[in-house]
Amino acid sequence: MPTLSIVIPAYNEGPTIHRILDKVKAVRLVAGMQKELIIVNDCSKDKTEESILAYKAANPDLPITYYKHEVNMGKGAALHTGIKKATGDYVIIQDADLEYDPEEYNILLKPLLDGFADVVYGSRFIGGNPHRILFYWHSIGNRWLTKASNMLTNLNLTDMETCYKVFKRETIQAINLKEKRFGFEPEVTAKISRVPKVRIYEVGISYYGRTYEEGKKIGWRDGFRALYCIVKYNMFVK
């Protein structure tokens, strides 16, 4: 039976992480696919660890593996840990907030299960699914970063910065990832684009964005870092 490894980086999500775990638990995957949850706590300062361990104890039927960084290393580093530990046939990235809907896993998996894709990106900018209306300049920044990435990778993605990316496990584990913070997205896109004969697909997803008051963490400085990483990993570092 195929398995989906769901990698969840978590930082200061103590009050709400149970809500995303409830959503992941409720999803029924196609083709009888099983779930493997890998949660990586990036040295949270709140009660994230207590919340995760309590949820794990209360839901023994849900296969959760928990890891903790002893120092804060960044979202990218948490993803590196989770990806390395994955044992499923496919690996998906799931943020611990509520901006992305696990009910859409099956939409993302379809091109992989049908034998067309090795990697699938979920785009917030295509399709007819719900999108919360938020920050104009943030959306413009995302689009420009995607355009810059596309120019150097020769891909035609609409949303390089999306959280929802699904990979064949052997494809993503063969890549040497270095970016420890929010440079993960442009780095992985640059390196995936160079995998020989890789087949990349994109599907429309919904997006329930958070405000900064609600816990959104990415800011304008991360945008400049992403641009730096686009240039670095496409032109100078292979």
ZALUMPA-700205 format. One record per residue (C-alpha): residue in one letter; x, y, z. Coordinates in steps of 0.05 Angstrom, whole numbers. Example, Ala and Ser with C-alpha at 12.3 -4.5 7.8 and 13.67 -1.06 7.14 Angstrom:
BEGIN
+------+--------+--------+--------+
| resn |      u |      v |      w |
+------+--------+--------+--------+
|    a |    246 |    -90 |    156 |
|    s |    273 |    -21 |    143 |
+------+--------+--------+--------+
This chain:
BEGIN
+------+--------+--------+--------+
| resn |      u |      v |      w |
+------+--------+--------+--------+
|    m |      0 |      0 |      0 |
|    p |     30 |     68 |    -19 |
|    t |     45 |    119 |     35 |
|    l |     46 |    194 |     37 |
|    s |     97 |    226 |     83 |
|    i |     70 |    292 |    109 |
|    v |    127 |    337 |    134 |
|    i |    104 |    391 |    182 |
|    p |    154 |    443 |    207 |
|    a |    129 |    478 |    269 |
|    y |    151 |    540 |    306 |
|    n |    109 |    572 |    360 |
|    e |     44 |    539 |    337 |
|    g |     24 |    512 |    405 |
|    p |    -47 |    541 |    410 |
|    t |    -68 |    519 |    340 |
|    i |    -27 |    460 |    316 |
|    h |    -81 |    411 |    338 |
|    r |   -127 |    442 |    286 |
|    i |    -83 |    427 |    227 |
|    l |    -69 |    357 |    254 |
|    d |   -145 |    346 |    259 |
|    k |   -151 |    365 |    186 |
|    v |    -94 |    320 |    165 |
|    k |   -124 |    262 |    204 |
|    a |   -193 |    272 |    172 |
|    v |   -167 |    267 |    101 |
|    r |   -182 |    202 |     65 |
|    l |   -129 |    192 |     13 |
|    v |   -143 |    160 |    -54 |
|    a |   -122 |     89 |    -73 |
|    g |   -121 |     68 |      1 |
|    m |    -58 |    109 |     11 |
|    q |    -32 |    111 |     83 |
|    k |     -5 |    172 |    120 |
|    e |     61 |    183 |    155 |
|    l |     64 |    248 |    195 |
|    i |    133 |    276 |    210 |
|    i |    130 |    337 |    255 |
|    v |    194 |    377 |    266 |
|    n |    192 |    428 |    323 |
|    d |    244 |    482 |    308 |
|    c |    258 |    498 |    381 |
|    s |    192 |    534 |    394 |
|    k |    189 |    581 |    453 |
|    d |    116 |    567 |    469 |
|    k |     80 |    502 |    485 |
|    t |     85 |    472 |    415 |
|    e |    121 |    410 |    441 |
|    e |     69 |    398 |    496 |
|    s |     13 |    406 |    445 |
|    i |     44 |    357 |    396 |
|    l |     59 |    304 |    448 |
|    a |    -10 |    310 |    478 |
|    y |    -42 |    303 |    409 |
|    k |      2 |    243 |    393 |
|    a |    -17 |    209 |    458 |
|    a |    -91 |    222 |    446 |
|    n |    -89 |    196 |    374 |
|    p |    -50 |    131 |    375 |
|    d |    -82 |    110 |    310 |
|    l |    -48 |    167 |    273 |
|    p |     25 |    151 |    256 |
|    i |     62 |    212 |    282 |
|    t |    138 |    216 |    287 |
|    y |    163 |    276 |    327 |
|    y |    231 |    310 |    323 |
|    k |    257 |    372 |    358 |
|    h |    314 |    419 |    342 |
|    e |    352 |    439 |    404 |
|    v |    366 |    508 |    374 |
|    n |    323 |    548 |    326 |
|    m |    351 |    535 |    256 |
|    g |    295 |    559 |    210 |
|    k |    238 |    529 |    169 |
|    g |    285 |    503 |    116 |
|    a |    326 |    465 |    167 |
|    a |    262 |    434 |    196 |
|    l |    243 |    412 |    126 |
|    h |    311 |    382 |    115 |
|    t |    302 |    340 |    178 |
|    g |    232 |    318 |    159 |
|    i |    250 |    301 |     87 |
|    k |    310 |    259 |    108 |
|    k |    266 |    219 |    157 |
|    a |    210 |    206 |    108 |
|    t |    198 |    134 |     88 |
|    g |    135 |    141 |     45 |
|    d |    129 |    135 |    -30 |
|    y |    112 |    210 |    -35 |
|    v |    130 |    270 |      7 |
|    i |     87 |    332 |     17 |
|    i |    103 |    395 |     55 |
|    q |     49 |    420 |    103 |
|    d |     56 |    484 |    143 |
|    a |     31 |    480 |    214 |
|    d |    -14 |    540 |    205 |
|    l |    -83 |    538 |    173 |
|    e |    -66 |    572 |    107 |
|    y |    -68 |    509 |     65 |
|    d |   -123 |    456 |     64 |
|    p |   -103 |    382 |     71 |
|    e |   -169 |    363 |     37 |
|    e |   -132 |    380 |    -27 |
|    y |    -78 |    327 |    -20 |
|    n |   -114 |    283 |    -70 |
|    i |   -115 |    338 |   -122 |
|    l |    -40 |    345 |   -114 |
|    l |    -28 |    270 |   -115 |
|    k |    -68 |    256 |   -178 |
|    p |    -14 |    273 |   -230 |
|    l |     35 |    230 |   -191 |
|    l |    -11 |    170 |   -182 |
|    d |    -32 |    174 |   -255 |
|    g |     41 |    167 |   -275 |
|    f |     49 |    236 |   -307 |
|    a |     90 |    273 |   -254 |
|    d |    151 |    267 |   -209 |
|    v |    137 |    333 |   -173 |
|    v |     72 |    372 |   -164 |
|    y |     66 |    445 |   -142 |
|    g |      1 |    473 |   -114 |
|    s |    -12 |    542 |   -142 |
|    r |    -50 |    595 |   -104 |
|    f |    -57 |    636 |   -168 |
|    i |    -94 |    589 |   -214 |
|    g |   -160 |    551 |   -210 |
|    g |   -227 |    570 |   -180 |
|    n |   -214 |    552 |   -107 |
|    p |   -224 |    601 |    -49 |
|    h |   -169 |    652 |    -35 |
|    r |   -169 |    699 |     23 |
|    i |   -159 |    771 |      1 |
|    l |    -97 |    799 |     35 |
|    f |    -33 |    838 |     24 |
|    y |    -27 |    866 |    -47 |
|    w |     48 |    877 |    -45 |
|    h |     59 |    808 |    -16 |
|    s |     23 |    776 |    -75 |
|    i |     61 |    821 |   -124 |
|    g |    126 |    800 |    -91 |
|    n |    108 |    726 |    -98 |
|    r |     93 |    734 |   -171 |
|    w |    158 |    772 |   -186 |
|    l |    199 |    720 |   -149 |
|    t |    165 |    666 |   -189 |
|    k |    180 |    703 |   -254 |
|    a |    253 |    712 |   -234 |
|    s |    258 |    638 |   -217 |
|    n |    224 |    618 |   -282 |
|    m |    273 |    660 |   -323 |
|    l |    332 |    621 |   -295 |
|    t |    301 |    552 |   -289 |
|    n |    263 |    555 |   -356 |
|    l |    199 |    532 |   -321 |
|    n |    131 |    565 |   -327 |
|    l |    107 |    559 |   -256 |
|    t |     55 |    608 |   -230 |
|    d |     72 |    600 |   -155 |
|    m |    144 |    581 |   -138 |
|    e |    135 |    604 |    -66 |
|    t |     77 |    557 |    -50 |
|    c |     81 |    513 |     11 |
|    y |     46 |    455 |    -23 |
|    k |     98 |    415 |    -61 |
|    v |     93 |    340 |    -70 |
|    f |    153 |    298 |    -91 |
|    k |    169 |    226 |   -105 |
|    r |    210 |    210 |    -43 |
|    e |    271 |    186 |    -82 |
|    t |    270 |    250 |   -122 |
|    i |    272 |    298 |    -63 |
|    q |    318 |    256 |    -20 |
|    a |    370 |    255 |    -76 |
|    i |    376 |    331 |    -73 |
|    n |    428 |    364 |    -28 |
|    l |    389 |    421 |      5 |
|    k |    426 |    476 |     42 |
|    e |    379 |    535 |     56 |
|    k |    358 |    534 |    129 |
|    r |    306 |    589 |    128 |
|    f |    257 |    616 |     77 |
|    g |    306 |    606 |     20 |
|    f |    282 |    534 |     15 |
|    e |    230 |    547 |    -39 |
|    p |    276 |    579 |    -92 |
|    e |    332 |    530 |    -76 |
|    v |    290 |    468 |    -83 |
|    t |    258 |    495 |   -147 |
|    a |    326 |    510 |   -178 |
|    k |    353 |    441 |   -160 |
|    i |    290 |    403 |   -180 |
|    s |    291 |    437 |   -248 |
|    r |    360 |    407 |   -262 |
|    v |    340 |    334 |   -247 |
|    p |    346 |    297 |   -313 |
|    k |    279 |    285 |   -347 |
|    v |    240 |    309 |   -285 |
|    r |    166 |    319 |   -297 |
|    i |    137 |    378 |   -259 |
|    y |     63 |    392 |   -256 |
|    e |     22 |    448 |   -224 |
|    v |    -50 |    446 |   -198 |
|    g |    -95 |    500 |   -169 |
|    i |   -105 |    501 |    -94 |
|    s |   -143 |    545 |    -44 |
|    y |   -108 |    592 |      4 |
|    y |   -132 |    615 |     73 |
|    g |    -78 |    666 |     88 |
|    r |    -63 |    693 |    157 |
|    t |    -48 |    764 |    177 |
|    y |     14 |    780 |    218 |
|    e |    -31 |    789 |    279 |
|    e |    -57 |    718 |    267 |
|    g |     14 |    690 |    265 |
|    k |     42 |    699 |    194 |
|    k |    118 |    698 |    199 |
|    i |    147 |    714 |    130 |
|    g |    165 |    787 |    116 |
|    w |    198 |    832 |     64 |
|    r |    268 |    812 |     86 |
|    d |    252 |    740 |     68 |
|    g |    233 |    764 |     -2 |
|    f |    303 |    794 |    -12 |
|    r |    333 |    729 |     13 |
|    a |    290 |    690 |    -36 |
|    l |    315 |    734 |    -94 |
|    y |    387 |    723 |    -72 |
|    c |    375 |    648 |    -70 |
|    i |    343 |    648 |   -140 |
|    v |    407 |    679 |   -168 |
|    k |    454 |    637 |   -124 |
|    y |    425 |    568 |   -137 |
|    n |    411 |    578 |   -211 |
|    m |    475 |    614 |   -232 |
|    f |    530 |    599 |   -182 |
|    v |    515 |    538 |   -138 |
|    k |    494 |    472 |   -170 |
+------+--------+--------+--------+
